[in-house]
Amino acid sequence: MKKIILSTAALLLATAATFAQDWSIDKAHSQVMFGITHLGVNTITGNFSGLTATLTSSKDDFSDAAITFTADVSTINTGNEQRNTHLKSADFFDATQYGTLTFKSTSFKKTGDKSYTVTGDLTLHGVTKPVTLTAVLNGTTINPQSKKTIAGFKVTGTIKRSDFGIGGNFPAAMLSDEVVLNANTEFAKG
């Protein structure tokens, strides 16, 4: 009987230790931005404000994390309404047909004390491709207002717009094929 109780207790402790926790993005304190070079001399930046994201991890160091992210393409903002409208058109994102972009991680590998390589599938403009991003954990703390544990990450990477069929009528001399991604995200536990 003693063995059964000890075995059951050990199993419960092991299960509790591996219980995954969900973290939700704090939209008010997160930004997902991009930059593209115009005519080889200037970087034009923009962002998406319609975001949803969930991070799931059973480890405090996030070494087993999984992330899903979605952005509403129609919320693109580059600070110029005419350019925003053009980017939503069939020349670029075709927001009417492809209203969302999504990212779902397939690997969240710890590479240093607070650094990670995040690999996953990015779906953009109806095309899904694997991409690799770099994430840095800025830290965790307790939000004094909500009393929830929060974690902040800086995520960077580069993709090619040609891989996703975006802006095919605009040569790289006009708009760089490389698009730099830069996200500052804050997640709340629970």
Contacts in CASP RR format, 6 or more apart in sequence:
PFRMAT RR
TARGET T0000
AUTHOR 0000-0000-0000
METHOD contacts of the structure
MODEL  1
MKKIILSTAALLLATAATFAQDWSIDKAHSQVMFGITHLGVNTITGNFSG
LTATLTSSKDDFSDAAITFTADVSTINTGNEQRNTHLKSADFFDATQYGT
LTFKSTSFKKTGDKSYTVTGDLTLHGVTKPVTLTAVLNGTTINPQSKKTI
AGFKVTGTIKRSDFGIGGNFPAAMLSDEVVLNANTEFAKG
17 58 0 8 1.000
18 58 0 8 1.000
19 58 0 8 1.000
20 56 0 8 1.000
20 57 0 8 1.000
20 58 0 8 1.000
21 56 0 8 1.000
21 57 0 8 1.000
21 58 0 8 1.000
21 189 0 8 1.000
21 190 0 8 1.000
22 54 0 8 1.000
22 55 0 8 1.000
22 56 0 8 1.000
22 189 0 8 1.000
22 190 0 8 1.000
23 54 0 8 1.000
23 55 0 8 1.000
23 56 0 8 1.000
23 57 0 8 1.000
23 151 0 8 1.000
23 187 0 8 1.000
23 188 0 8 1.000
23 189 0 8 1.000
23 190 0 8 1.000
24 53 0 8 1.000
24 54 0 8 1.000
24 187 0 8 1.000
24 188 0 8 1.000
24 190 0 8 1.000
25 51 0 8 1.000
25 52 0 8 1.000
25 53 0 8 1.000
25 54 0 8 1.000
25 55 0 8 1.000
25 69 0 8 1.000
25 185 0 8 1.000
25 186 0 8 1.000
25 187 0 8 1.000
26 150 0 8 1.000
26 186 0 8 1.000
26 187 0 8 1.000
26 188 0 8 1.000
27 49 0 8 1.000
27 50 0 8 1.000
27 51 0 8 1.000
29 186 0 8 1.000
30 51 0 8 1.000
30 53 0 8 1.000
30 183 0 8 1.000
30 184 0 8 1.000
30 185 0 8 1.000
30 186 0 8 1.000
31 47 0 8 1.000
31 183 0 8 1.000
31 184 0 8 1.000
31 185 0 8 1.000
32 47 0 8 1.000
32 48 0 8 1.000
32 51 0 8 1.000
32 69 0 8 1.000
32 71 0 8 1.000
32 181 0 8 1.000
32 183 0 8 1.000
32 185 0 8 1.000
33 45 0 8 1.000
33 46 0 8 1.000
33 47 0 8 1.000
33 181 0 8 1.000
33 182 0 8 1.000
33 183 0 8 1.000
34 45 0 8 1.000
34 46 0 8 1.000
34 47 0 8 1.000
34 179 0 8 1.000
34 180 0 8 1.000
34 181 0 8 1.000
34 182 0 8 1.000
35 43 0 8 1.000
35 44 0 8 1.000
35 45 0 8 1.000
35 46 0 8 1.000
35 179 0 8 1.000
35 180 0 8 1.000
35 181 0 8 1.000
35 182 0 8 1.000
36 43 0 8 1.000
36 44 0 8 1.000
36 161 0 8 1.000
36 175 0 8 1.000
36 176 0 8 1.000
36 178 0 8 1.000
36 179 0 8 1.000
36 180 0 8 1.000
37 43 0 8 1.000
37 44 0 8 1.000
37 175 0 8 1.000
37 176 0 8 1.000
37 178 0 8 1.000
38 44 0 8 1.000
38 174 0 8 1.000
38 175 0 8 1.000
38 176 0 8 1.000
39 173 0 8 1.000
39 174 0 8 1.000
40 173 0 8 1.000
40 176 0 8 1.000
43 180 0 8 1.000
44 78 0 8 1.000
44 83 0 8 1.000
45 78 0 8 1.000
46 76 0 8 1.000
46 77 0 8 1.000
46 78 0 8 1.000
46 79 0 8 1.000
47 76 0 8 1.000
47 77 0 8 1.000
48 71 0 8 1.000
48 72 0 8 1.000
48 73 0 8 1.000
48 75 0 8 1.000
48 76 0 8 1.000
48 77 0 8 1.000
48 101 0 8 1.000
49 72 0 8 1.000
49 75 0 8 1.000
49 77 0 8 1.000
50 71 0 8 1.000
50 72 0 8 1.000
50 75 0 8 1.000
51 69 0 8 1.000
51 70 0 8 1.000
51 71 0 8 1.000
51 72 0 8 1.000
52 69 0 8 1.000
52 70 0 8 1.000
53 67 0 8 1.000
53 68 0 8 1.000
53 69 0 8 1.000
53 70 0 8 1.000
53 185 0 8 1.000
53 187 0 8 1.000
54 67 0 8 1.000
54 68 0 8 1.000
55 62 0 8 1.000
55 65 0 8 1.000
55 66 0 8 1.000
55 67 0 8 1.000
55 151 0 8 1.000
55 187 0 8 1.000
56 65 0 8 1.000
56 66 0 8 1.000
56 67 0 8 1.000
57 63 0 8 1.000
57 64 0 8 1.000
57 65 0 8 1.000
57 66 0 8 1.000
57 108 0 8 1.000
58 64 0 8 1.000
59 65 0 8 1.000
61 110 0 8 1.000
62 108 0 8 1.000
62 110 0 8 1.000
62 116 0 8 1.000
62 137 0 8 1.000
62 151 0 8 1.000
63 108 0 8 1.000
63 109 0 8 1.000
63 110 0 8 1.000
63 116 0 8 1.000
64 108 0 8 1.000
65 105 0 8 1.000
65 108 0 8 1.000
65 116 0 8 1.000
66 105 0 8 1.000
66 108 0 8 1.000
67 103 0 8 1.000
67 104 0 8 1.000
67 105 0 8 1.000
67 108 0 8 1.000
67 118 0 8 1.000
68 102 0 8 1.000
68 103 0 8 1.000
68 104 0 8 1.000
68 105 0 8 1.000
69 102 0 8 1.000
69 103 0 8 1.000
69 104 0 8 1.000
70 100 0 8 1.000
70 101 0 8 1.000
70 102 0 8 1.000
70 103 0 8 1.000
71 100 0 8 1.000
71 101 0 8 1.000
71 102 0 8 1.000
72 99 0 8 1.000
72 100 0 8 1.000
73 88 0 8 1.000
73 93 0 8 1.000
73 95 0 8 1.000
73 98 0 8 1.000
73 99 0 8 1.000
73 100 0 8 1.000
73 101 0 8 1.000
74 88 0 8 1.000
74 95 0 8 1.000
74 99 0 8 1.000
76 84 0 8 1.000
76 87 0 8 1.000
76 88 0 8 1.000
76 93 0 8 1.000
76 95 0 8 1.000
77 84 0 8 1.000
78 84 0 8 1.000
78 87 0 8 1.000
86 92 0 8 1.000
87 93 0 8 1.000
88 94 0 8 1.000
88 95 0 8 1.000
88 96 0 8 1.000
89 95 0 8 1.000
90 96 0 8 1.000
90 97 0 8 1.000
91 167 0 8 1.000
91 169 0 8 1.000
91 170 0 8 1.000
92 166 0 8 1.000
92 167 0 8 1.000
93 99 0 8 1.000
93 124 0 8 1.000
93 125 0 8 1.000
93 166 0 8 1.000
94 125 0 8 1.000
98 124 0 8 1.000
98 125 0 8 1.000
98 126 0 8 1.000
101 122 0 8 1.000
101 123 0 8 1.000
101 124 0 8 1.000
101 125 0 8 1.000
102 122 0 8 1.000
102 123 0 8 1.000
103 120 0 8 1.000
103 121 0 8 1.000
103 122 0 8 1.000
103 123 0 8 1.000
103 131 0 8 1.000
104 120 0 8 1.000
104 121 0 8 1.000
105 118 0 8 1.000
105 119 0 8 1.000
105 120 0 8 1.000
106 119 0 8 1.000
106 120 0 8 1.000
106 121 0 8 1.000
106 130 0 8 1.000
107 117 0 8 1.000
107 118 0 8 1.000
107 119 0 8 1.000
107 120 0 8 1.000
108 116 0 8 1.000
108 118 0 8 1.000
108 135 0 8 1.000
109 116 0 8 1.000
109 117 0 8 1.000
109 118 0 8 1.000
109 119 0 8 1.000
110 116 0 8 1.000
111 117 0 8 1.000
114 136 0 8 1.000
114 137 0 8 1.000
114 138 0 8 1.000
114 139 0 8 1.000
115 134 0 8 1.000
115 135 0 8 1.000
115 136 0 8 1.000
115 137 0 8 1.000
116 134 0 8 1.000
116 135 0 8 1.000
116 136 0 8 1.000
116 137 0 8 1.000
117 132 0 8 1.000
117 133 0 8 1.000
117 134 0 8 1.000
117 135 0 8 1.000
118 132 0 8 1.000
118 133 0 8 1.000
118 134 0 8 1.000
118 135 0 8 1.000
118 155 0 8 1.000
119 130 0 8 1.000
119 131 0 8 1.000
119 132 0 8 1.000
119 133 0 8 1.000
120 130 0 8 1.000
120 131 0 8 1.000
120 132 0 8 1.000
121 128 0 8 1.000
121 129 0 8 1.000
121 130 0 8 1.000
121 131 0 8 1.000
122 128 0 8 1.000
122 129 0 8 1.000
122 130 0 8 1.000
122 131 0 8 1.000
122 159 0 8 1.000
122 164 0 8 1.000
124 164 0 8 1.000
124 166 0 8 1.000
125 164 0 8 1.000
125 165 0 8 1.000
125 166 0 8 1.000
126 164 0 8 1.000
127 163 0 8 1.000
127 164 0 8 1.000
127 165 0 8 1.000
129 159 0 8 1.000
129 163 0 8 1.000
129 164 0 8 1.000
131 157 0 8 1.000
131 159 0 8 1.000
132 157 0 8 1.000
133 155 0 8 1.000
133 156 0 8 1.000
133 157 0 8 1.000
133 181 0 8 1.000
134 155 0 8 1.000
134 156 0 8 1.000
134 157 0 8 1.000
135 153 0 8 1.000
135 154 0 8 1.000
135 155 0 8 1.000
136 153 0 8 1.000
136 154 0 8 1.000
136 155 0 8 1.000
137 151 0 8 1.000
137 152 0 8 1.000
137 153 0 8 1.000
138 151 0 8 1.000
138 152 0 8 1.000
138 153 0 8 1.000
138 154 0 8 1.000
139 151 0 8 1.000
139 152 0 8 1.000
140 149 0 8 1.000
140 150 0 8 1.000
140 151 0 8 1.000
140 152 0 8 1.000
141 149 0 8 1.000
141 150 0 8 1.000
142 148 0 8 1.000
142 149 0 8 1.000
142 150 0 8 1.000
143 149 0 8 1.000
143 150 0 8 1.000
143 188 0 8 1.000
146 188 0 8 1.000
148 188 0 8 1.000
148 189 0 8 1.000
148 190 0 8 1.000
149 188 0 8 1.000
149 189 0 8 1.000
150 186 0 8 1.000
150 187 0 8 1.000
150 188 0 8 1.000
150 189 0 8 1.000
151 186 0 8 1.000
151 187 0 8 1.000
151 189 0 8 1.000
152 184 0 8 1.000
152 185 0 8 1.000
152 186 0 8 1.000
152 187 0 8 1.000
153 183 0 8 1.000
153 184 0 8 1.000
153 185 0 8 1.000
153 187 0 8 1.000
154 182 0 8 1.000
154 183 0 8 1.000
154 184 0 8 1.000
154 185 0 8 1.000
155 181 0 8 1.000
155 182 0 8 1.000
155 183 0 8 1.000
155 184 0 8 1.000
155 185 0 8 1.000
156 180 0 8 1.000
156 181 0 8 1.000
156 182 0 8 1.000
156 183 0 8 1.000
157 180 0 8 1.000
157 181 0 8 1.000
157 182 0 8 1.000
158 178 0 8 1.000
158 179 0 8 1.000
158 180 0 8 1.000
158 181 0 8 1.000
159 178 0 8 1.000
159 179 0 8 1.000
159 181 0 8 1.000
160 177 0 8 1.000
160 178 0 8 1.000
160 179 0 8 1.000
161 167 0 8 1.000
161 168 0 8 1.000
161 175 0 8 1.000
161 177 0 8 1.000
161 178 0 8 1.000
161 179 0 8 1.000
162 168 0 8 1.000
162 177 0 8 1.000
167 175 0 8 1.000
END
